[in-house]
Amino acid sequence: MQQSRISLAIVIMSLACKPIAKSQTVRQTGNAIPPTVSAQRRTPIVVVAHNVLPSVVNIQTEATIRRRQIDPFFDPFGFFGGGNRTYTSLGSGFVWSTDGIIVTNNHVVEGASRVSVIFSDGTKVSAKLIGVDPDSDLAVLRVDSKSLVPAPLGTSADLMIGETVVAVGNPFGLSGSVTTGVVSALGRSVPSKEEGRTFTDFIQTDASINPGNSGGPLLNIEGKVVGINTAILGNAQGIGFAIPVDRARKIIQDLLRYGQVRSAWIGAVTATITPEEAKRLGIRATRGAIISRVFDGSPAAAAGLHGGDVITAVGGKVVDSREAFATFTTTVPSGQPVELTVVREGSPRTVTVRPADPPKDLGLKILWEIAGLRVTDSRGVVVEQVARGSRSANIGLEPGDAIVGVNGNQIQSVSDLNNALIGSTDRSSIVLDVERGRFIYSLTFPMAV
């Protein structure tokens, strides 16, 4: 009896020590098109759908919402509040590379405490969030599954209006749904109330892109990904949008390498020029991005750009707003020369600018130029100097005041402040949360001169 117990203990210990598989095997191969299907039915759209469906995934997220505390007087039993609630939602994505990289939309995973990826064979795998770019509504996930079959990547540079496209995803949780349409327009700027921002340079299509379809691929008739679907307009009928794959490629590479998007620095602050604004300023260009500030020592200064210049095109692509200009500069690698079409004093001209990596202390230089502040680390970010005649001096800021936030994001160190300001170089203004005593004041500092 004693020997049997010992043998049983050894068996249990051996099972407990058995190594757990590091990655799950995913079977992505789809069923072959039956040979009985005629050539007439085997259309290009059928072939595209058949080939890409195994690479399209379902994104399942969980978010825990903390509910208000129970009121012992009005709600003693907690019928109306208290505790936490977990909400689940569904979206789409697709395999970007063989080593487990999955691409989806930022709004699909935003606020999630847990993210899972469900493959076409039903395999469910936990996913790790690598990085997000809210400005382009992109998110990158990694799953511990190897030798995955990625969706073939194409280019969005030569897309044509009227060209047939195929959208694949999981609308309303219906896995593997395929819709078709055409490219309706290119370079669309789309304001989104739900996301609280304006998205730029999007592909517009009449292929149905519904809730749950977000994050899936938009493909051309050759079966290559030309965009990433995003359902950012909740009430849109017959209008869908997608992020161009060429733009997404640079952003995804940055997220994988750095965990964030690293935009090349030009050093020009711009604002959208409208026909009304152009008339008021006496400018002939009626659309574009007007330069309101050029930072000393920047690539823009080296290229000879001046305040008042209106940028109307980047690399031959029309610029109709500050957001469009920021979008184009986001995708340009550092050091690569870019041709800008600029209107100066009513005459168009071409200016070549070579974007660069931003200086490490650029944020602190911006703080001095636009706000007249120098800071130090002292139990937080504390104002050390206020320049005479600066906006900060006029507001009444003093040494000893503490900066606790930038553009609504909390900061705890000078390094945090510097990085937050570097990431805000394309904004028209900066909002600093300044603490004095028991009060915090939100102060706006325009980037323009």
N, C-alpha and C positions, 0 to 999 in steps of 0.2 A: 504493500500500500504506500509506504514511504517512498519507494523507488518510483511508483507511478506518479506521485505528486511532484517529484523532482523532474521527471521527464516532461510532465505537463508544463512546469515552470520554464523549462528550457525552451519548449516550443513557443510559449507565449513571448518570452524574451526575444527569440529570434524573429518573430513576427513584428514585434515592436521596433526592433532595430533595422527592419527592412527599409532600404532607402526609398523615399518617395520620388516618383518621377518628376523631373524638373520641368518638363513641358508636356502639354497634351497634344496628341496626334489629331489632326483635323483632316477629314476627307473632303476635299473641295471639288473633286471631279463630279460633273453633272452627268445626267443620262444622255446617251448619244441620240441624235435625231434619228428616228426609225427609218430604215431604208425604204419603207413603203411610202414615205412622204414624197410627193412629186416635186420637181424642180420649181414649178410655179408657186407652190406653197412655201418652199424654202427661200423666202425673200431675204434681202440684206438685213432687215430689222429682226427677223427670226434668228438669223445667224449671230447678230450682235448680242441679242438677249441671251441666247443659249451659251455663248462663250463667256459673258461677263458675270452672269448670275452667281456662279460659285465664289466669286471674289467680293460680292456685296454682302454686308453683314448687318445684323440688327444690333443697335446700341440700346442697352437697358440701363437706366440710372435709378438710383435711390437717393432721396434727399430727406434729411430729418429736420423737421420744423419744431422748434421749441415753442410750446404754447405758454400762455400767460399763467402766472401763479394762481392757485385756488384761493378764492376769497372766503374766509371762514365764516363770514356773516351772511353774505348773499348767496353763496354757492358752497355750503359746507360739505357736500358729498362729491364735488368735482364733476357735476353733470355737464357744466358749460365750459370747462377749461382745465388746465393743469396737465402736466406730463408732456411727452413728445409724440409727434405723429410722423410716420414715414410715408412719403409719397413716391410713387414710381412713374416713370415716363419712358417713352420709346422714341427712338430716332434711327437714322441710317448711317452707314459708313461704308468704307471699302478698303481692301488691302492695298497699301501703297508700296510695300516692299516685302521681300521674302522673309526678312528677319523679324516679323511680328509687328510692323508699323501699320497702324490703322488711322485713317483720316476721317474726320467728321466735322460738324459745325460746333463753334463755341457755345451757341445757345442750347445745343443738345445736352452738353455736360455741365453747363454752368450751375454752380451751387450743389452739385452732386457729392454725396459722401461715399458712394460706391458706384463703380461703373463696370458693367459686364458686356462682353461681346458674344453674340450668338451667330455661329456660322451656318451656312446653308445645309449642312448635314445634321444640325441640331446641337452640335457641341457648344457648350457654354463655358467661357473662359473669363476670369477676372482680368481687368485691364488697369494699367497704371497711366495716369495722365502725365504726359511729358511736358506739354506747354500749350498755351492758347494765344491767339491774337484776336481780341474782340473787335478791332477796327476792320478786320476782313472776315470775321465770323468763322475762324478756322480753329480747330483743335487737333492735337496729335496724341494718339494713345499707343501704348506698347502692350502686347500680349506675349505670354511665355509659350509661344508655339512657333516652331521653325519650319522652314521649307514651305511657306505659304505661297499660293499662286496669286500674284498681284494683278490688278486690272492694268491693261496696257495704257501707257500714257502717250498722249498726242501733244499737239500744240494749239493754243488759242490765237496765235498771231495771225493766221490766215483764215479765220472764220469769216463766212460770208452771210449776209442777211438773206434769209430764205432757205438756207442750208438745212437739211433734215438732221434732227438730233433725237436722241433716245435718252429718257430719264429713267433711272432704275432706283428703287428704294423700297421702303416698308411703310407706306402711308396708312395711318390709323392702325398700325400693328400688323397689316396684311403683308407678310413677307414675300419678297421677290416680285413686286409689282412693276410692270413695264408700261410706260406711256411714251408717246411720240409727238413730235411737233416740229417747228422750224425755229431758227434763230430769228427773233422778231426785231431785235436792235442790239447794238454793241455800245459799250462805254456808258451805261446807264448810271445815274446817281439816284439812290433810293433812300429817302428818309424813312426811318422806322421808329414809330412811337413806342413799340414794345421794347426795342433795344435802346432807345434814347440816343440815337446817333444817325448820321447819314452815311450810307455805304456808297462807294464810288467804283466806277469802272466795272460794273457787273454786266453779264450777258443776260439779255431778256429773251424768254422763250414762251411759246404758248403750250408747251408740253406741261401736263398737270403736275404741279409740285405742291403737295398738300402736307399738313402736319404729319410728322413721322417719316416723310420723304427727305427731310433735311439731312444733308451729309452724304447722300448717295451720289454716284457719278452721273454726269451728263456726257454722253458719248456721241461721236460723229458716226456716219454710216459705215466707216471702216472699223468701228468697234474700239476706237481709242478715246480715252478720257480727254475732254476739252474743257470741262468745268466741274465744279462741285456744287450741287444743288443746295439752295437755301430758301426755306419758306419764311421769309421775313415780313411779308404782308399778309396778316391773318385773314383779311376779307377780300383778297384779290381773287378775281374770277377770270380764268383764261390767261393769267399773267404769272409767270414763274421767273426766278432769277438764279443765276449761278456765278460762282467766283471763277474767273478765268484760270485755267490750269497753269499757265506760264507765271502768273502772279503768285499762285499758291505754291509752286515749286520752290521759289526763293524763300518764302515765309516758312515753309515746312523744313527746309534745310537749316534755316536759322534756329528754329525751335528745337530741332534735333541736336544741333551743335552747341547752342548757347542757352537753351531754355527760354529764350525770348527773341523777338524780332530786333535785329540790329540794322537800323536804317542808316544808309550813307548820309553824311552831313554835307549840306550845301552852304548853310549859314545865311539863308535869306528868309525873313519872316514875310508871309504873304497874306492877302485878304482877297475875298471874291469881289470882282468888279462887275457891277450890273450896269445895264444901259442908263439907268437913272443916276447912278454914282458917276459913271463916265461923263455924262452931260454936266453934272455939277462940278467935276474937276476939270472939264474941258479936254478930256482924253478921247481920241478917235476910236480906240479899241473898245468895243462894247461888251466883250466877253473875255474872261481870263482871270489870272491871279496877279494882282498888283503888289509889287514889292513895297513893304512899309518899313523895313529895316534890313540893313546888311551888317553883319557882325565883322568887326575888325579882324584881319588875319584869316578870314574864312575863304573857302573855294569861290564863293560868290564874289567876294571882294577882289580876289586874284583874277577873276574872269572879267572884271570891269562892270559888274551889275550895280545899279544905283536904285535908291528909293524913288518910286514913281514909275519905274519900268513895269510894263505889263507883259507877263508871260502868257503867250497864246498857244504854244505847242511845245511838247517835249519829244524829241526824236521823231518828229513828224506827226505825232498824235495830238489831237486838239485838246487844249486845256480850257475848261469853262468855269473853273472854280478853284478855290484854295484847296478843297478836299481832293479834287482831281490831281492837282499838282503834287500834293503830299503822297497820293497813291502811286504816282509814277516814280517819285524819288525813293519810295520804300523798296521797289523792286530792282533798283540800280545797284550793282556791286560797287564797293569802294574802289576808287582808282580808275574806273571806266569812264572815259569822256562821254559827255552827253550834249547834244545840240539843243539849245533852247531858241525858240522863235520869240523875239522880244520886240514890243512896240515902244519906241522912245521918241517923245515929241512928235507923235503922229507917223513916224516912219518905222516900218518893220526891219529888223536886222537879225542875223544869226550870231549867237554867242555860244562858245563851247566852254562848258564848266566841267571840272573833274572832281566829283564828290570824294570825300575822304572820311576816314573814321573820326568820330568826334574826339577832341582832346579830353583827357581823363578828368580834368577839372572844369569842363565846359559849363556844367550846371552852376557852379559857384561864380563863374565869370558872368553868366546870364543874370544871376541874382544881383550882382553888383551893377550891371548895366541898366537893368530895368527897374530895380527896386532900391539900389544904393545901399545894400546891406552886406556886411561881412559877419560870419557866424563862427562859433566854436562849439566843440563838444564839452558840455559841462552839465551832467545830469539831464541830458537832452540836447536839443539844438538851441543855443542861446545867442541872441544878437550881441555882437561885440562892437560893431561900428555902424553908424548911420551917416551916410554922406549928406553934407549940407546941400540944401536946394533940391534934394531927391524927392521922389513921390513919397517914400517912407517918412522922410522928415516932415513933409507937408501934412501927412496923415497924423503924425504925432508918435511914431514908433521911437523907442528908446533902447539903449543898451540894457540888457537884462531881460527884455521880452523874449519869450520862447516860441519857436516855430514848431508846431506839432503836426501839421498836415500840409500836403500839396495836392491841389486838384481833387480834394475829397479823400485822399489816401493818407493814412497815418504814417508818420516817420518818427524814428527814434534816434537817428544819428546824422552827422553831417554827410556821411557817405550815402545814406538813404536820400537825403535832400538833393545831393548832387545827381544821383541816378534818376530821381523823379523828374528833375528839371531837364536833364539830357533827353529823357523820353517825351518831353513836352515842347521840343523846339519847333514843331509844326503848328502849334496852337496859336490862336490870336491873342490869348491872354493867359495869365497864370493866377491861380487862386491860392493864397497862403492862409492857413489857419494859424493865427497868432494868439498865444496865451499870455494873459497878464492877470495875476492874482487868481480870482475864481472865475474869470470870464475868458471865453475864446471868441475871437473876432475873425470873420472870413473877409479877407481883403483882396481885391482884384487889381492886378498890375498888367496893363496892356503891353504886349510885346512890341507894338509899333513905337516909333520914335515920337 
